Amino acid sequence: MSIQPVGWRKSTRSSQQTNCVEVGRVGEGAAVRDTKDRATGYFTTTGAQWTSFLTAIKTGRYDT
């Protein structure tokens, strides 16, 4: 039996936009899905992967 994500939410910076992603909680990790087509599913990450991703964003690693 797989654990279903709970507590889906999107960034408050997305305002009323529909071109964004939502994040849900899965155990100690996160699930991510596209708000334009929620029915296509989601992918999951471990807690360590999610933390690493957020740290990279906050430190500008993906800035162009």
Helices and strands as residue ranges (DSSP letters): E 6-9, G 12-14, E 21-26, E 29-34, G 38-40, E 43-45, H 47-58
